[in-house]
Amino acid sequence: MNWGFSRGNMLATGAIICVMAASPAMAQARSFDIPAQSATTAVAELARQANVQVFAARKYTRGKRTNEVRGTMTVEQALSDLLKGTGLTIRATGAHTFTVVPFRSADAARPTGRGAPPQSSSAADAINSEGDLVDDEIVVTAQKKIENIQDIPASISVIGGRRLETIGATQLSDYAAYVPGLVVDSGGTPGQTRITLRGLSPLNSTAMVGTYIDDSPLGSSAGWVVAPDYALDLMPYDIERVEVLRGPQGTLYGANTMGGLIKYVTKEPNLNSFSGRAGLEASTIDGAGDLGWGVRGAVNIPIVADRLGLSVSAFNQVTPGYVDNVTMGVKDDNRIEQTGGRAALLFKATDDLTLKFSAMVQNIDADNISVVSLIPGTRTPIFGDLQNSHFVDQPFNSKLRYFTGAANWDLGWADFVSASSYATTKIYSVTDNTIDTGSLFPFVSAALPQYTDGVVVPAGIAPLELATKVRKFTQELRLSSPADQRIEWLVGAFYTNEKASMTQTIVGRDFSNAVIPGFDPFYDAEFATTYREIAAFGTVTFKFTDHFDVAVGGRYAKNEQDFRSAAIGAYSEIFGILGANVAGSKESVFTYSVAPRLHVGEDTMIYARVSSGYRPGGPNTPGVNIPPEVGSDRIVNYEAGVKSELFGRRLMVDVAAFRVDWEDIQTFAFNGTTTYLANGGRARSQGVEFNSSLSPARSLKLGFNFAYTDAKLIDPAPLFGGVSGDRLSYTPKWSGAATADYEFSLGDKWTGQIGGSVRHIGDRQNGFPAGFNYARLEAYTAVDLNAGISNDRWGVRAFLRNATNKRAYLSPRFAAGQTDATVLQPRTFGLALEGSF
């Protein structure tokens, strides 16, 4: 199997309608529960439930509706019942594989199933009678229903979970560059990430790109807890796939999805097969003194056959440090450990009702952030390669606890879904503010002598401790019509209740690390918010012909927020923020989408899309000449695209052109004494996204994608030094990637695989040229390689990330006399052993 990044290279659950077998006997009776639906999704679901491979060309399944299949029977019988009356039939193409083909009179006499001679030697040889290559089709849930990615009128990319393991990915920044238009700038550890999609990067403390796990959102919807800097960054284990939806998703996914959405789709328990897998990994990073290592495992247990199943997984991943702190004399001080696990319980209460419960835990513990100290305005290290200077450790810790419950009920005339979630996220970090804030000790102690009993305190150490906590409950109810109707509809309701808090504390210390009397704390502030939202949404697709339809959707949302803040300490008093404040806000927002779609022949789809999105506003810091609240900012996205399969489906191409108009931008303002939130002017992002995959041979997969993004301010942003025409922050004009994967037989059921890829991120900037601490981030290109051998039970894989050891500097942090920049992880070589049963 080839696990490439491109759509044509991915295998997900049901993709091409292809699910890997756990070697069941083909004549073994199994329990099936498949409602009547489109042929594409039905075959995918049958393959998943049976744990077999079923290959089907979309040109045959498109527009066809299958029968329901319920009860216990063989796979052959289930497929036969499913396809009865569709004009399609099956052929056995191997010991554990089937191919769906058009029914011909000769097929009626051709034996299938157990004892029948296979019609081709392997699944890879499954070529239909007209010479088309039967390749991978990706089935996703981006529009909250199962669809083939080629049929969705929107720009979407998918990365399979197996591919993430193949390249040794441990964080979002390891694979983001393989998605057109997605840019992730790391803050120095997993979990400290700033996400830019379609050129939209936040200018305040509210996220622009949403994050979902399955059907539920994570992260704060409100401001004041620096949500853009702490996006969800799952260790990619026990993940079926990652879906990236570009452009605003306000109709179906609501707030904070202006730039798009990153959706982690987890694996479901299997109700019939006991299975497990385990893996060990060792790695080395250029410049590190220790080895990295990882251990992971998963088990699936069918507790009651066909009714109740449990899956459990766990992992522990250690990334060794490779940056030295010259001031503290510590080598390799940026070690990172990621631990976590997940349990999921699937209960098929009846043939029409299934319940699923899951719990997920993930911890990230970093001794220090991965930054190098540079001469300001240059890429030149001050102290040497992979070295920095800090007076205190700068740890980062993140703890995620995530619980979900979901019900799926087939009512016959409609499908009902209930999705509930509760999550707590705790983050703790320390930033060394010694150079900037510690140098203020003499000034502050002289101006406010009551804090230090008249003693003028010399400069000292100033560690800024930040702690955030977000508790979020969500509930969504959906009702949707069966697929392949002339009029398809979906309606839903959503509710969330969120409580978030953030504290910032500086305790003044002298250079012997002793606490300075009167400066304990030097600064201490607490911010607390509550966010409550209720929303109703719906979509309707009108199918005027078999080839042309129009989807229309809308969402009405109303939110209420409360905010309180309190600050003490000498620093708070001298800068006029001493004391407590209370505020609140209410707001209603309507978002919409319109998407006409035209199928040109069997293998090409043209679409257009107009959609809107928003970020909630909220209460402001009370003060003189400060508005009591900031309103939401909104965008309208105009998009046109083509999705096509050419040369017998050997070439797949997706192209989308877009323009995004951003209005009432939420930004920071300053009235001479206080910084507060305000709605500013306008910006525009426009460009092209291209994604393709080519299969010149059955064992060779090539992929290529790129994005061109021209994102600029239309109106000035004075506080940030932005003027009309300035590029938006963290947005490269050009980005792209190329991949190649080749698979070959080694005999005796062993298969070999080699692959390579190149990813490129163009130059970008952290702000505006006239702004404070402006820095231009240079373009970089990184090369990744991987190889492996495997059979049905064992596998060995090797990966080499950043093979050329490119030294690229990412998100900068500033202090007087130096710039601390996150460094792209140096060349990393890893070797993993995996076993399954």
N, C-alpha and C positions, 0 to 999 in steps of 0.2 A: 504494500500500500504506500502511496505517496501522500505526504502530508504537506503540501505547499500552502503558501499564504493566499494565493489568488482564489477567487470564488471557484474557478474550475478545478482547483487543486484540493479543496477542503472536503473532509468527510465529517459530518456532524450526525446527530441522531436523525436517521431517515434521509441523510444526504445521499443523493442520487438514489436516492432512494437506495441507500446502501448502508447496512448496519453489520458490523463484524460479528461473525458467528462465534459462539463459545463451544462449537463442535457438538451440537445436539444431534441425535439420530433423526433423520428427516421423516421417518415414519412415526415418530413418537407423537402421541396426541398432546395437544396444548390447549390452554384456555385462551380464547380471543374475545375482545370486547372492542369492536370497531364500528362506530356509527356510519351511516351513509354519508358520503362526502365526496370531494373532488378526488379523481383517480390519483393525482400526484401525491396528495397528502395521505390518502388511504393506504397506498402501497408502502409509503414510508412508515406509517404506523404499524402495519402488519409486520414489516421487516424488524422493527424494534421489538414488538411483543414476542416474535418468534426467535429472535437472536439469529437471523440468517441474513444472507446477502440477496437482495432482489434488485436487479438492474432494469431500468425502464427509461426509454427515451421520452423526453418531455413532449416531443412532437406527436407521440401516440397518446399520452395521458391527458394532454391539455383539452379542456372543454368536456371531458367525460366525467360522469358521476357513477360511483360504485354502489354496490349493495352493502347493507350492514352485515357484519359477520359477528355472531355471538355464540358462545358455547365451546365445547371441547371437541377438537378434531385435529387431523394432521395438517401440516403446513400446506401440502398440495391441495387438500380439500378446501382449506381456508382461502387460498389464492383463487381456486376455481370458482367458489361461491362469490368471492369479492368481485371478480371480473365478469361474471355471467351477464350477458346482455350488453356488454360494452363494446363488443367487436374485438376484444383483446383476449389473448390466452397466454399460457406460460410454457416455457421450455426449461428443462433441467440442464444447466450449463456446467455442472460440476457436482461434486459430492454434497456440497452445502450451499449451492447458489442456483438462482433462477433468473431468467430473463423474460420480460414481458414483451410480446410481439403481437402484431395484428393477426387476427384469426383468419386462417385460410382452410379450405376444405381438406387439404392434406393434413392439417394439424389434428383434425378429429381422429385420424387413425394413428397418429404418432404417439407412442407411449411416453408418459411422463411419470415422475415420481420414482419410488424405490424400484430398482432393477432396470430402469430405463437407461439406455446408453446416453451419456452426456452429449450435447450438441456442440460443445466447444471444450477445449482442454482446460480452460480456466476462466475465472471471471474477467480477467484482463483481456481475454480474447473475445468477449461478448460483443459482436458487431452485428447490427441488424441487417436484414436482407437487402437494404438499399445502400449499404456501405457506410452508414453513419457510425462514428465512434460513440459508443455509449459511455458517457463520462459522468463525473460527479455533478449532482444537482443539490443545491443547498436549500434546505427548508429552515425557515426562521419564524420567529414570533414577534417581529418588529412592530406589526400593526395589531398586536394582541389577538392574533389568530394564526394558525399554521398556514404558511404560504411559501411558494417557491420564490427565492430571492429575485429570479429573473422576471417575475410577474409583478413586482411591487413598484409602483410609480414614485420612487424615492431613491436617494443615493445611500446605499448601505454596504458595509463591508463586514466580513465574518472571519474570525481567526479561530481555528479548531483547537480544542484542549490538547490533543495529541501533538500538534505542531508546537505549542508553547513548551511542552516537555522536551521535544526534540531539540530545540535551540537552547534549552537550559534557562528559560526566562524565570526570573524571581520577582519582577516588578513591572509595572505598566510601561516605564520608560525603556525596557528592553525590547519591546515589540511595537510601540506606538508608531514608529516611523514607517512601518509596513502598511499603514492605513492612510490613504490619500487625505490630506488636509488636517490630519490629527498631529498636534505637536504637544509633547509632554516635557516640560522642563523640571528636572528633579531639584528639590531643595537640599539634597545631600543624603537622603535615606528613602527607602520605600515609605509611602504614606505622606511624604512632603512633596507634593506634586502640584504644578500649575498647568491646567489643561486649556489648550487653545484649539478650537475647531471652527473651520471656515473663517478664520481670521478674527474671531471674537474672543477677546481676553478681558477679564474684568478690570475696571479702574477703581473698584472699591472692594469691600469685604464680603460680597455675595457671589455665589458660584454662577457661572454662565453655562456650564455643561452638566447635565444631570447624570446620576449614577443609579442604576437599578441592579438588584439581584432577583432574577426571575420577575415576579410581578410587583415588587415593592421597592420604593425609593429609599436611599440612605443619604445621610448628610443633612446639614441644616439648611432650611429654606430661608431663614432670616439672616440679617447681618449681625455684626458685632462679635462673631466667633471665628473670623478669618477663614471662612469655609473654602475660598478658592485655593488656599495654600495646603489644605489637608484633604484632598480628594481620596475617595476610597481606592485602595491599591491592594487588591487581593493577591495573595500568593496563588498562582494559577495551578492548583491541584484540586482534583475532583470537580473540575469545570468542564462542561460539555463543549462550550464555545463562548466566545465574546462577540457580541454584535455591536457595531458602531453605526449609529444613525446620524447622518449629517444634515444640518439645517434644523430649524425650530420644530419641536415636537409638542407644542403647547396644547393641541387638541386632545391627544390621547394620554400624554404624560404630564402635562401641567407645568407648574412653575419651575424656573431655573433650568430649562432646556432650550434656551435661546440659540446656543451654538449647535446643540445636538444632544446625543445621549450615548452613554456607554452602558451596555447591558450584559451582565454576567449570567449565563444560563447554566445552572447546575445539573448534575447527573441525577436521574431518578432511580430508585430501587427497582430491581427486576423481581417479579413475583414468582418466577418459576425456577431460576437457575441459581445454585450456590456457586459463588466465584470469589476470587480474591486476587490481589496483586500486591507486590511489595518492591521497593527499590532502594538502592544505596547509591550515593554519589560522592565523589571526591573532586575537588577543583583547586586550581591555583591561579592567583592573580599576579600579574607583573608588578613587582615592588612589595608584595606581601611577604611577611616572614613566616606565616603559618599557612596550613592547608585549610580550605573550606570543605565542608561536608554537609550531607543531607541524608535524611532517612524518611521514608514515607510508606504508607500502606493503606489499603482499603479492602473491605470485605462486604459481600452482598449475601444476605441470608433470607431465603423465602420461608418465613415462619409458618404460614399456612398457604399451601400451593394455590395459586391463582387468586388469593385474597389478601394476604398480608405479607409485606416484605420490608426488610430493614437493611440499610446500607450505612456503614461507618467508615470514616477515613481520618487519618491524622498525618501530620508532617512536622519535621523540625529541620530548619535550614540555617546554616551558619555561613556567613560571608566574612572572610578574614579582613582585617584592617590593612591598609596600604599607604596611609598618609601619616607623616610624622609631625608632632607638635614640638618645634624647636625651643619655644619658651619654657614649656613644662618638662622638656626632655623625655617625652614619651614617644615611642615608635609604634607604628601601626595602630593608631588610637581610634580608628573608625570601624571597629568590628560591629557586625550586625547579626542579630539572631531573630529568626521568624519561626513562630510555633503556632500550631492551630489544629483544628479538626472540625469535622461536620458529621452529624447524624441525621438521617432522613428515614421517615416511616411512611410507607404507602399502603393504604387500606382501600381495597375495592369492596365497599359495603354491599353494593348490588351491581348488576350489569350496567346500570345507568349512573351510578354515583361512586366517585372516588374521593378519598380524603388524603391529604398529604401534610405531614408535619416535619419540620426540620429545625435544627439548632446548629449554629455556627459560632466558632470561637477563633479569633486571630489576634496574636500579640506580635508587636514589632518592638524590639529593644536594641537601640543603637547606642554604643558607648560615646560616639561623637559623630558629627556630620562630616561628609566627605568633601571638604573644601580645601583649596590651595590659595595661599596669599599671593596676590599679584600687585605689581606696580600699577596704580590707577591709570586707566586709559590705555593699558597695554595688555599683552598676553605673556608678559615676562614675570616669572616667579621671583619674589623678593628673596626667599631663603633657599631656593633650589627646587628641583622637580619633586612634586608630591609632598610638599612641606607647607606648614602654616604656622602662625604664631597666635596663641591665645593664652590668657591668664587663668582661665577656668575650663573645666570640661563642659562640652555642649551636647549633652545626651538628648535623645529623642525616644519617647515611649508612646506607643499607641495600643489601646485595648478595645477590640470590637466584640460585642456579644449580640447575636442576631437570631431572632426566633420567628418562625412563620407558621401559618396554618392556611391551607387552601382547600376548597371544595370545588369539584367539577361535576355538574349534574346535567345529564342529557335528558331534556324534557320532551324530546321528540320534535316539537315544533320550534325549539330553540335550545341553546346551550347556556347554562347558568354557571358563573364563576364567582366565588368569593375568595378574596386574598387578604389576609391579615398579617401584620408584622409588628414586632416590637424590637427596637435596637437601642443599645447604649454604646456610645463611643467616647472614650476618655483619651485625652492627649496631654502629655507633659513634655516640655522642652525647655532648654536653657540656652540663652544667647549671650555671648560675652560682649557687654556694652562698655567695657572698661575704657577704651580709648575715647569714646564720645561722652558717655555719661559720667564715668569716674573722674574725668577731668573737670567736671563741674563742682566737685565737692568743695574746693576752696571758695568759689564764688557764692554758692548757696549758703555755706556756713557763715560767711561774712555778712550776707544780706539778711539772714534769718538766724541770729545768734542764739535765740531761745531754744533751738533744737540741740545745740552742742555746748550749752552753758558758756557761750562767748568764745569758745575755742575755734580758731580757723583751722579747718581740717585739710590736710594735704590731699592731693589726688590719690585715688585708690582703685580697688577692684569693684566692678559693678555688674554682677551676673543678673540678667533679666530672666526670671522664671515665669513661664506661661503655662497655664493649665486650663483646658477646656473640657466640658462635658455636655454631651447632647443625648437626650432621651427622646425617642421618637416613636409614636404609635401611628399606624396607618391602617385604613380599612377601605377596600375597594369592592364594589359589586358590579358585575357585568352580565348582560343578557345579549346574546347574539343569534342571528338567524343561521340556519344551515347554509353551507357553502353551495356555490353554483346555482343560486337562484337568480331570477331576472332582477330582483331588487334584494340586495343584501343589506342588513342593518346591524348596528351594534349600539347599545345604550349602556350608560354606566353612571355610578355615583362614587365619589371619593371623599374621604375624611382623613385629616391628620391632626394630631395634637403633639406639639413639640415643646420641650423645655430645654433651654440651653444656657450655659453660663461660661464665663471666661474670667480668669483672674490674672493679673500681671503684678509681679512683685520684684523689687530690687532692694536687697539688703546691702548697705554700704560696708565694705571691708577694706582694711589696709593691705599693703602688699605682703604682710605675713599671714594674711587670710583671717585676721582677727576682726570681729564685728566692731564697727565704729559706733560708740555710744551716741544716741540721738538719731542715728541713721538706720535704725532697725524698726520699721522699714524706712528707707529713703523714699520709696514710692510703693504704694499698694493701691490697686484699683480693682473693682469687681464690676462686671457687666452681666446682667441676667435678662433673658428674654423668654417670652412664651409666644408661640405661634399656633394659631388654630385656623384651619381652612376646610371649607366644604365646597364641593364642586359637582356639577352634573355635565356629562359629555355624551356625544353620540356621533356616529358616522352613518351615511347611507351611500351605497353604490348602486347607481342606475345603469343596468346593462342594456344599452339601446340595441346592440347587435352582438353576435358572438365575438366580434373583434373590437368593438368600441364601447367604453363605459366611462362614467364620471363618478368620482367619489367626493362627497361633500361632508364636512364635519365641523363641529363647533363645541366649545367648552365655556361654561360660565362658572367662575370661581369667586368666592368671597373669603377674605381672610381678616382676622383680628389679631393684633399684636400688643403686648405689654412690654415695657422696657424700664429697667431701673439700673442706676449706676451709683457708685460711691468711691471716693478716692481720699486717701490720707497720706501724710508724709511731707517732708520739706519740698521735695520735687513737685508734688501736686500743688502746694501752696504758691510756690514762686511762679509757676506757669498758669495759675488761675483756674485750676480744675479741682480744687479742694471742695469736699462736700458731697451731698447726695442729690440725685435727680430721679424723677419718675415721669414716664410719658407713655402714650399709647397711640394706636392708629387703627383705622378700618379702611378697607379697600375692596372694590369689585372690579373684575377684569373679564373680558370676553376675548377668546382666541378662536381662530378658524383655519380651515384648510379646504382647498379645492384642487382636485387632481384628475384631469382627463387623461385617458390612456387608450392608445390605438395599437392593436397587434397587426403588423404588416407581414402577412404570410405566417408561417409556423414558427419562425426563429428570430423575429425582430419585434421589439416593442418600443414605441415612441410615447413619451409622456411629457406633461407639463405639470407644474405644481406651484400653487401660491399658498403660503402658510405663514402663520404668525406665532410669536412667542413672547414671553415676558419674564421679568424678575420682580418679585414682590417689592414694594416700597416698605416703609416702616417708620416708627417713631424716631425722632431726632434728639440730639443732646440739647436740653433746654438752655436758653440763653437769650441775650439781647440781640435783636435783629437776626434771629435764627428761625427758620420756618419750623413749625411744630412737627412736621413729618415730611418725608421724601416720598414722591410718587414712584410707581413702577416705571421702569423703562421697557420699551417694546421694540420688536423688530418685525419687519415683513420680508419674507424670503420669496424671490421669484426664481423659478428653476425650470429648466427644460433638459431632457435627457433621452438617450437611446441605449437600449440593451439588446445585444445581438449575438447570435451564435452562427458562425460561418464555417465553411469547408467541412461539412459533415460534423459540426459541433466540435471540431478540433480547436477552433479559435473562439474564445468568448471575449466580448468587448462591452464595457460600460463607459459611457461618456455623459457628463452632466455639466452644464453651464449654469451659473447662479449669480444672483445679485441680492444682497442683503442691505436693507435700509434700517439703521439703528437710530431711534429718536429718544429724546428725554434721558440721555445717558446718566445713570447714577454715578456720581463722582464726589470727591471731597472738595470742600470749600473752606475758606479761612476768612474770618471777619476782623482780624488783627489780634484777637486774644484766644479764639477757640476754633478748632477744626470741627466741621460738622458735615453732614451729608446734604447733597443738593442735586437737583436735576439739571444737567447741562445741555449741551447742544446735540449735534448729530454726527454720525459717522456712516461710512459705506464700505462694504466688502463685496468684491466681485471676482469671479475667476472661473476656472475650469478644473474638473476632477476627471481623471482617466484611470481605468482599471482594466486589466486584460490578463488572459491566460491562454497559452498555446500548448497543444499536445502534438508535436510533430511525429512522435511515436508513442506506442502505448505505455512505455516505461519512462518516458521523459516528459517532464512538466516544466514549462517556462512561464514566468509571471513578470509583469511590468506594470507599475502604476506611477502616477505623478499628480501633483496639484500645483496650479498657479493661482496665487491669491494676492489680490491688490486691495489691501485694507487701509483706509485713510480716514483721518478726521475731516469733516466738512466744516464744523464750527470750532473755534478755539477752546482749549481746556486750560485756562490761565494758571490754576494752582499747580498743574503738572508741567507748565511750560510748553504746552501743546499749541500749535498754530494750525490753521487750515492747510490741509495737504500733507501733514505729518503721518507717517505710517503708524498703525496701531502696534502696541507693544507685543513682543513675543510671537510675531507673525512673519515667517519667511515668505518671500515671494515664490520661491521654488522649493519643492520637496518631492521626494520620490524614492522608489525602491525597485530593484530587480531581483528575481529569485530563479533558481534552477534546481531541480530535483530529479534524480535518476534512480530507478529501482531495477534490480537484476536478481536472477536466481542463482543460488549457490549450491543447489542440489540437496537431496535428502530433507526436503521441507524447510530449508533455510533460505532466507531472503536477505539480500544486501541493499543498502540505500546510502547514497551520498548526496549532499546538497550544499548550496552556497547562496549567498545573497549579499547585496550591496544596498545600503540605505544612505540617503543624503538629506540633510537639513540645510537650507540656505541661511544666509546671514539674517539676523533679526536684531531687535533692540529691546532693552528693558523698560524704556520709557520714551520721552520725546527729547530731541537734541538740546532744546533750551531748558530742559527740566533739571532738577537737582539730582546729582549722582547718575547722570546719563551714561550708559555704556552700550557699545555696539558688540553684539555677540557674533563672532565669525562663523561662516559656514563650515560644515564638516561632513566627511564621508566615512562610513565605517563598513567593514567587511565581516560577515559572519559565515562560519562553515560548520557542517555537521556530517556525521556518518554513523552507520549502525548496521548490525546484523540481528536477525530475530527469527524465531519460529513460533509455533503456537503457544509455547510455554516460557521461553526465555528470550531475553534481548540484551544486547550490549550496545550502548551508543556513546559517541564522543561529540563534543561541541567546542567550538572556538569562537568566542565573541570578541569583536574588535580585534580581528586577526592582525591588522597592521599596527596595533598599539597607538592609534590616533589619540593625540592629546587635545581634547576639545573642552572648552570651558562653557558652562551653562549658566544657570541662575546666579547673578552676582549679589553679594551683600557688601555694604560699604561701611567704612570707618575712616577716621582721619589718617591719611598716609598709606592706606592699603585697601585693596579690594579682595574680599574673599569670594571665590567663585567655585561653584560645584563643578567637579571634574567628571567627565565621561569615564566610566569604569574602565581601567586599563585592560590590556589583553587578558582574557580569561579562558583557561582550558579546563574542561571537565570531562569526567568519565563516569558513566552510570551503568549499573547492572540491575536488570529488572526481571522479575519472575511473576508468573500468573498461574492460577489453578482454578 
